[in-house]
């Protein structure tokens, strides 16, 4: 199957999956896997190839994010158990005020995701988010959405994140035959972040009043008495220092950022590259978390804490892996080649053209990085046709593609499941928050890019 019938089949498959999860209450893992299998057969993939495609999709997702989720969750558990998360929340509240934790998470996420993948960034920063919610009594959903949007914007816009770098290199080298001007791309990306950051914050504050996280709902149903900050501090005894509290999070971010900076500069230092890989950087974070646990005199609880963390992360890993399967199945059909083959008819739309292609590819196969790189390959030969065959034009196209690559995040995107599960939300609430939120910031980002093009 190919062409319009395949697109219709894809849309029907997504609708069926949403109905199975939200209305029929079938577990997301089973729903996604079943839809992926049926869609693979309907799309005409050879039956003998389908098992391998499913296996590759599942294993590749585990390879890229599985251990990161486990180690990040373990860091979060250690921070919560030692009172370090509460200490970090206290420091952040003193800096931004008790009434603005969502803004703090938005900006923090935007900064962190410049060198760090958004999936890893959310896992790393989630302990601070949870502690801020507990510290301030504000909406858990609002802070989740604010953090997610902040991370996503810089993930799609600003090098040294791999997607924007790859897209820029393709556009400059294949479209202009010159070396990519990454500083210009970074500058345009930072400017183009203004409107989506504002829109993301506004949507977070709006949806936070409409949706409640599972942990908030459980608390309300059980009539749990929320402790005051002083009572929380007393329950931990003495809180750790600010430096040691932030170390399990800040040091991994620093290591990943340093490795990205060295890579961009073409400097090869093996130990920096080794420690800058997300898995190794988070392993260092776990070491600092264990030091915190030892300082608190709770090393005897380490085995149980690890066991409890693995029980919590198991369902997240399996659902995330299932999302990877769906993305791999879609990528193995003729859907992407069909979009590529029919791209010329849209090329008269200027900057809106790369935005639409990236948005279609992102929605279809789930990966922002794949959407960025694939769209750049489609658009590079058309820079002259679009009237954008200049260094500034290529930079604007890169960011327009980035805006499309964040539109939208849903069930075939591993980030959707990371945000939904770590944010303690039901799947249907994930669509209301993460999916609609990424639509809002994607449109705002494209408007921002068009405004920049008019001024510059």
WOUR-V653502 format. One record per pair of residues at least 12 apart in sequence whose ideal C-beta (glycine too) atoms are under 8 Angstrom apart, sorted by the first residue. I is the first residue (numbers start at 1). J is the second residue. Records with the same first field share a line. If there is no record, write none. Layout:
I->J / J
This chain:
1->42 / 43 / 44 / 333 / 334
2->44 / 334 / 337 / 338
3->334 / 338
6->43 / 333 / 334 / 335 / 338
7->335 / 338
9->39 / 42 / 43
10->39 / 330 / 335 / 364
13->35 / 38 / 39 / 42
14->35 / 410 / 411
16->35
17->31 / 32 / 35 / 326 / 411
18->411 / 431
20->34 / 35
21->411 / 427 / 428
22->426 / 427 / 428 / 431
28->319 / 322 / 411 / 417 / 427
29->315 / 318 / 319 / 322
32->319 / 322 / 323 / 325 / 326 / 411
33->54 / 322 / 325
35->326
36->54 / 57 / 322 / 325 / 326 / 329
37->50 / 54 / 329
39->326 / 329 / 330 / 333
40->53 / 54 / 329 / 332 / 333
43->329 / 333 / 334 / 335
44->333 / 334
45->329 / 332 / 333
49->332
50->329
53->325 / 328 / 329 / 332
54->325 / 328 / 329
56->328
57->321 / 324 / 325 / 326 / 327 / 328 / 329
58->321 / 322 / 324 / 325
60->324 / 328
61->320 / 321 / 323 / 324 / 325 / 414
62->317 / 321 / 324
64->414
65->119 / 120 / 320 / 414 / 418
66->317 / 320 / 321
67->279 / 282
68->119 / 120 / 123 / 278 / 279 / 282
69->119 / 123 / 313 / 316 / 317 / 320 / 418
70->309 / 310 / 313 / 317
71->279 / 282 / 283 / 285 / 286
72->120 / 123 / 124 / 126 / 282 / 285
73->123 / 309 / 312 / 313 / 316 / 422
74->286 / 289 / 305 / 306 / 309
75->124 / 127 / 248 / 249 / 282 / 285 / 286 / 289
76->123 / 126 / 127 / 130
77->305 / 308 / 309
78->248 / 286 / 289 / 290 / 292 / 293 / 305
79->127 / 131 / 245 / 248 / 249 / 289 / 292
80->127 / 130 / 131
81->293 / 296 / 298 / 301 / 305
82->236 / 240 / 289 / 292 / 293 / 295 / 296 / 298
83->233 / 236 / 237 / 239 / 240 / 296
84->239 / 240 / 244 / 245 / 246 / 248 / 289 / 292
85->127 / 128 / 130 / 131 / 245
86->131 / 134 / 135 / 232 / 233 / 236 / 239
87->239 / 240 / 241 / 242 / 245
88->127 / 128 / 131 / 242 / 245 / 246 / 249
89->128 / 131 / 132 / 134 / 135 / 136
90->135 / 229 / 239
91->242 / 245 / 246
92->104 / 108 / 128 / 132
93->132 / 135 / 136
98->135 / 136
99->136
101->132 / 133 / 135 / 136 / 138 / 143
102->138 / 139 / 142 / 143 / 146 / 201 / 204 / 205 / 208
103->146 / 201
104->132
105->125 / 128 / 129 / 132 / 143 / 146 / 147 / 150
106->146 / 147 / 149 / 150 / 197 / 200 / 201 / 204
107->150 / 197
108->125 / 128 / 147 / 150
109->121 / 122 / 125 / 146 / 147 / 148 / 149 / 150 / 151 / 154
110->150 / 151 / 153 / 154 / 193 / 197
111->154
112->124 / 125 / 151 / 253
113->150 / 151 / 152 / 153 / 154 / 155 / 161
114->154 / 158 / 160 / 161 / 257
115->160 / 161 / 253 / 256 / 257 / 259 / 260 / 261
116->253 / 256 / 257 / 278
117->155 / 161 / 278
118->148 / 151 / 152 / 155 / 415
119->414 / 415 / 418
120->256 / 278 / 282
121->151 / 155
122->147 / 148 / 151 / 415 / 418 / 419 / 422
123->418 / 422
124->249 / 252 / 253 / 282 / 285
125->147 / 151 / 249
126->147 / 422 / 423
127->249
128->249
129->143 / 144 / 147
134->232
135->229
137->226
138->208
139->208 / 209 / 212 / 216
140->212 / 213 / 215 / 216 / 423 / 424
141->207 / 208 / 211 / 212 / 213 / 216 / 423 / 425 / 429 / 433
142->204 / 205 / 207 / 208 / 209
143->204 / 208
144->213 / 419 / 422 / 423 / 425 / 433
145->200 / 203 / 204 / 207 / 208 / 433 / 434 / 437
146->200 / 201 / 204
148->415 / 419 / 423 / 433 / 434 / 437
149->196 / 197 / 200 / 201 / 203 / 204 / 437 / 438 / 441
150->197 / 200
152->368 / 406 / 409 / 415 / 438 / 441
153->193 / 196 / 197 / 200 / 406 / 441 / 445
154->189 / 193
155->368 / 406
156->368 / 372 / 402 / 403 / 405 / 406 / 445
157->189 / 190 / 192 / 193 / 399 / 402 / 403 / 445
158->185 / 186 / 189 / 190 / 193
159->182 / 185 / 186 / 189 / 264
160->260 / 261 / 263 / 264
162->369
163->368 / 369 / 371 / 372 / 373 / 402 / 405
164->185 / 189 / 372 / 398 / 399 / 402
165->180 / 182 / 264
166->369 / 372 / 373 / 376
167->372 / 373 / 375 / 376 / 398 / 401 / 402
168->180 / 181 / 182 / 185 / 376 / 394 / 395 / 398
170->373 / 376 / 377 / 380
171->376 / 379 / 380 / 383 / 394 / 397 / 398
172->391 / 394
174->377 / 380 / 381
175->379 / 380 / 381 / 383 / 389 / 394
176->383 / 389 / 390 / 391 / 394
178->391
180->394
181->391 / 394 / 395
182->264
184->391 / 392 / 395
185->395 / 398 / 399
187->395
188->392 / 395 / 396 / 398 / 399 / 452
189->398 / 399 / 402
191->448 / 452
192->399 / 402 / 403 / 445 / 448 / 449 / 452
193->445 / 448
194->448
195->444 / 445 / 447 / 448 / 451
196->403 / 441 / 442 / 444 / 445 / 448
198->444
199->440 / 441 / 443 / 444
200->437 / 440 / 441 / 444
203->436 / 437 / 440 / 441
204->437
207->432 / 433 / 436 / 437
210->432
211->425 / 429 / 432 / 433
213->423 / 424 / 425 / 429
214->424 / 425 / 426
215->424
216->424
236->296
237->296
240->292 / 295 / 296
244->288 / 291 / 292 / 295
245->292
247->285 / 288
248->285 / 286 / 288 / 289 / 292
249->285
251->281 / 284 / 285 / 288
252->278 / 281 / 282 / 284 / 285
253->281
255->272 / 275 / 276 / 280 / 281 / 284
256->276 / 277 / 278 / 281
257->276
258->272 / 276
259->272 / 273 / 275 / 276 / 277
260->276
262->276
290->302
293->305
315->421
316->417 / 418 / 421 / 422
319->417 / 421
320->414 / 417 / 418 / 421
323->366 / 411 / 412 / 413 / 414 / 416 / 417
324->366 / 414
326->366 / 411 / 412
327->365 / 366 / 367 / 412 / 413
330->364 / 365 / 366 / 412
331->365 / 370
335->364 / 365
336->361 / 364 / 365 / 374
339->357 / 360 / 361 / 364
340->374 / 378
343->357 / 378 / 379 / 382
344->382
347->382 / 385 / 386
350->386 / 387 / 388
351->386 / 388 / 396 / 397 / 400 / 446 / 449 / 450 / 453
352->400 / 446 / 450
353->379 / 382 / 386
354->375 / 379 / 386 / 397 / 400 / 401 / 404
355->400 / 401 / 403 / 404 / 407 / 446 / 449
356->404
357->375 / 378 / 379 / 401 / 404
358->371 / 372 / 375 / 400 / 401 / 402 / 403 / 404 / 405 / 407
359->371 / 404 / 405 / 407 / 408 / 442
360->404
361->374 / 375 / 404 / 405
362->404 / 405 / 406 / 407 / 408 / 409
363->407 / 408 / 410
365->412
366->410 / 412 / 413 / 414
367->413
368->405 / 406 / 413 / 415
369->405
371->401 / 404 / 405
372->401 / 402 / 405
375->401 / 404 / 405
376->398 / 401
379->397 / 401
383->397
392->456
396->449 / 452 / 453 / 456
399->445 / 449
400->446 / 449
402->445
403->442 / 445 / 446 / 448 / 449
404->442 / 446
406->438 / 441 / 442 / 445
407->438 / 439 / 442 / 443
408->435 / 436 / 438 / 439 / 442
409->434 / 435 / 438
410->431 / 434 / 435
411->427
415->434
416->430 / 434 / 435
417->430
419->433 / 434
420->433 / 434
